[in-house]
Amino acid sequence: MNLSPIVSRRSLAPAALFAALVALGIASRFAQDVCPWIPPNFHAVAGTALFAGFLFRSRAVACAVPLVTMLISDRWFGGYEMGVMIAVYGSLLVPALLGEWLARRLAPLRVVGASLVSSTLFFLVTNLAVWATWYPHTAAGFARCYMRALPFFGYTLSGDLVFACGLFGLYCLVASRTALVSRRAAAVSVRA
């Protein structure tokens, strides 16, 4: 009787990568509790979303990375106004979708550009929701909302760039190392 495994190794690798990206995003959000010197909004959620969009063929799987990360970590941190939450969660889908653009041609400047676009859209959209929810609906209230958010924008930009460049850099390092090993194995088999 042949008992084949229910889960193949080929399907286990994407599941493990998905779990690792979600775990990194969650851990980075909790890092501020352990290391108070880490600034607010300096986390890996957008970077992992960008990498997931690059890595996974399925848009749904790529988009699930930031959503699952936020759902799990927000259970601990608590929620906030529904309109703001929708803006935050929706804005975190942007890097997952931009990752697909990176999959067409990966280059360092494209990673930096996609990360900057993601951070900027997150800042603009989420602070519009914050203004609509918590500030007077005046030009002065609008300006005050965005001015108070500027330091957080700097932290978001920094975190997104650090984690996106780190993930893509690690990917390129592993890919080049794997290619080198494959070339060496091919050369050895040709000589034999």
C-alpha positions as CSV (number, residue, x, y, z in Angstrom):
1,M,0.0,0.0,0.0
2,N,1.4,3.4,-1.1
3,L,0.9,6.1,1.5
4,S,1.8,9.4,-0.2
5,P,2.3,12.4,2.0
6,I,-0.6,14.9,2.1
7,V,1.7,17.9,1.7
8,S,4.5,17.8,-0.9
9,R,7.8,19.5,-0.5
10,R,7.0,21.8,-3.4
11,S,3.9,23.2,-1.6
12,L,5.6,23.4,1.7
13,A,8.2,25.9,0.6
14,P,5.7,28.7,-0.4
15,A,3.8,28.1,2.8
16,A,7.0,28.4,4.9
17,L,7.9,31.6,3.0
18,F,4.5,33.0,3.6
19,A,4.7,32.2,7.4
20,A,8.2,33.6,7.6
21,L,7.2,36.9,6.0
22,V,4.1,37.2,8.3
23,A,6.3,36.3,11.3
24,L,8.9,39.0,10.4
25,G,6.1,41.6,10.0
26,I,4.6,40.7,13.4
27,A,7.9,40.5,15.2
28,S,8.9,43.9,13.8
29,R,5.7,45.5,15.2
30,F,6.3,43.9,18.6
31,A,10.0,44.9,18.6
32,Q,9.1,48.4,19.9
33,D,7.8,46.7,23.1
34,V,11.2,45.1,23.6
35,C,13.4,47.8,22.2
36,P,11.9,51.2,23.1
37,W,14.6,53.0,21.0
38,I,13.1,51.7,17.8
39,P,10.9,54.5,16.4
40,P,7.2,54.2,15.8
41,N,6.2,52.9,12.3
42,F,9.7,51.5,11.7
43,H,8.6,48.0,10.9
44,A,8.7,45.3,8.1
45,V,5.0,45.1,7.1
46,A,5.3,47.1,3.8
47,G,8.7,45.6,3.0
48,T,7.4,42.1,3.5
49,A,4.3,43.0,1.4
50,L,6.6,44.3,-1.4
51,F,8.7,41.1,-1.3
52,A,5.5,38.9,-1.2
53,G,4.2,40.7,-4.4
54,F,7.5,39.9,-6.0
55,L,7.8,36.3,-4.8
56,F,4.3,34.9,-5.0
57,R,2.5,34.4,-8.3
58,S,-0.9,34.8,-6.8
59,R,-1.9,38.3,-6.0
60,A,-4.3,37.0,-3.3
61,V,-1.4,35.3,-1.5
62,A,0.8,38.4,-1.8
63,C,-1.9,40.6,-0.4
64,A,-2.6,38.2,2.4
65,V,0.9,38.7,3.8
66,P,0.3,42.3,5.1
67,L,-3.3,41.6,5.9
68,V,-2.6,38.5,8.1
69,T,0.3,40.3,9.7
70,M,-1.9,43.3,10.6
71,L,-4.9,41.2,11.7
72,I,-2.7,39.1,14.1
73,S,-0.7,42.0,15.5
74,D,-3.7,44.3,15.8
75,R,-5.3,41.6,18.0
76,W,-2.5,42.4,20.5
77,F,-2.3,46.2,20.0
78,G,-6.0,46.7,19.7
79,G,-7.9,48.3,16.9
80,Y,-8.7,51.9,16.1
81,E,-11.4,53.8,14.2
82,M,-12.8,51.6,11.4
83,G,-12.1,54.2,8.7
84,V,-8.5,54.5,9.7
85,M,-8.1,50.8,9.9
86,I,-9.5,50.4,6.3
87,A,-7.1,53.1,5.1
88,V,-4.1,51.4,6.8
89,Y,-5.0,47.9,5.6
90,G,-5.9,49.1,2.1
91,S,-2.6,51.1,1.9
92,L,-0.6,48.0,2.8
93,L,-2.0,46.2,-0.3
94,V,-0.2,48.7,-2.6
95,P,3.3,47.3,-2.0
96,A,2.0,43.8,-2.5
97,L,0.7,44.9,-5.9
98,L,3.9,46.8,-6.7
99,G,5.9,43.7,-6.1
100,E,4.4,42.2,-9.2
101,W,6.0,45.1,-11.1
102,L,9.4,44.2,-9.6
103,A,9.0,40.6,-10.7
104,R,9.1,41.7,-14.3
105,R,12.6,43.2,-13.9
106,L,14.3,43.3,-10.5
107,A,16.8,46.1,-10.1
108,P,18.0,48.0,-6.9
109,L,16.5,51.4,-8.0
110,R,13.2,49.8,-8.8
111,V,13.1,48.3,-5.2
112,V,13.9,51.7,-3.7
113,G,11.3,53.4,-6.0
114,A,8.6,50.9,-5.2
115,S,9.4,51.3,-1.5
116,L,9.2,55.1,-1.7
117,V,5.9,55.0,-3.6
118,S,4.5,52.6,-1.0
119,S,5.6,54.7,1.9
120,T,4.3,58.0,0.4
121,L,0.9,56.5,-0.6
122,F,0.6,55.0,2.9
123,F,1.4,58.5,4.5
124,L,-1.1,60.3,2.2
125,V,-4.0,57.9,2.5
126,T,-3.8,57.0,6.1
127,N,-3.4,60.6,7.2
128,L,-6.4,61.6,5.1
129,A,-8.4,59.0,7.1
130,V,-6.9,60.4,10.4
131,W,-7.8,63.9,9.4
132,A,-11.4,62.9,8.4
133,T,-11.8,61.0,11.7
134,W,-10.0,63.0,14.4
135,Y,-9.4,66.5,13.1
136,P,-11.6,69.5,12.3
137,H,-12.6,69.4,8.7
138,T,-10.9,72.7,7.9
139,A,-7.7,73.7,6.0
140,A,-6.0,74.3,9.4
141,G,-7.1,70.9,10.7
142,F,-5.8,69.3,7.5
143,A,-2.5,71.1,7.7
144,R,-2.1,70.2,11.4
145,C,-2.8,66.6,10.8
146,Y,-0.2,66.2,8.1
147,M,2.4,68.3,10.0
148,R,2.0,66.2,13.1
149,A,2.4,63.1,11.0
150,L,5.7,64.2,9.3
151,P,8.0,62.5,11.8
152,F,6.1,59.3,11.4
153,F,6.5,59.5,7.7
154,G,10.3,59.6,8.1
155,Y,10.2,56.5,10.3
156,T,7.9,54.8,7.8
157,L,10.2,55.6,4.9
158,S,13.2,54.4,6.9
159,G,11.6,51.1,8.0
160,D,10.2,50.4,4.5
161,L,13.5,51.0,2.8
162,V,15.6,49.0,5.4
163,F,13.3,46.0,5.3
164,A,12.6,46.0,1.6
165,C,16.3,46.4,0.7
166,G,17.2,43.8,3.3
167,L,14.8,41.2,2.0
168,F,15.6,41.8,-1.7
169,G,19.3,41.9,-0.9
170,L,19.1,38.6,0.9
171,Y,17.1,37.1,-2.0
172,C,19.7,38.2,-4.5
173,L,22.5,36.9,-2.3
174,V,20.8,33.5,-2.0
175,A,19.9,33.4,-5.7
176,S,23.5,34.2,-6.8
177,R,24.9,31.7,-4.4
178,T,22.5,29.0,-5.7
179,A,23.4,29.9,-9.3
180,L,27.1,29.6,-8.4
181,V,26.6,26.2,-6.8
182,S,24.6,25.0,-9.9
183,R,27.3,26.2,-12.3
184,R,30.0,24.4,-10.3
185,A,27.9,21.2,-10.2
186,A,27.3,21.4,-13.9
187,A,31.1,21.9,-14.5
188,V,31.9,18.9,-12.4
189,S,29.4,16.7,-14.2
190,V,30.8,17.8,-17.6
191,R,34.3,16.9,-16.5
192,A,33.3,13.5,-15.3
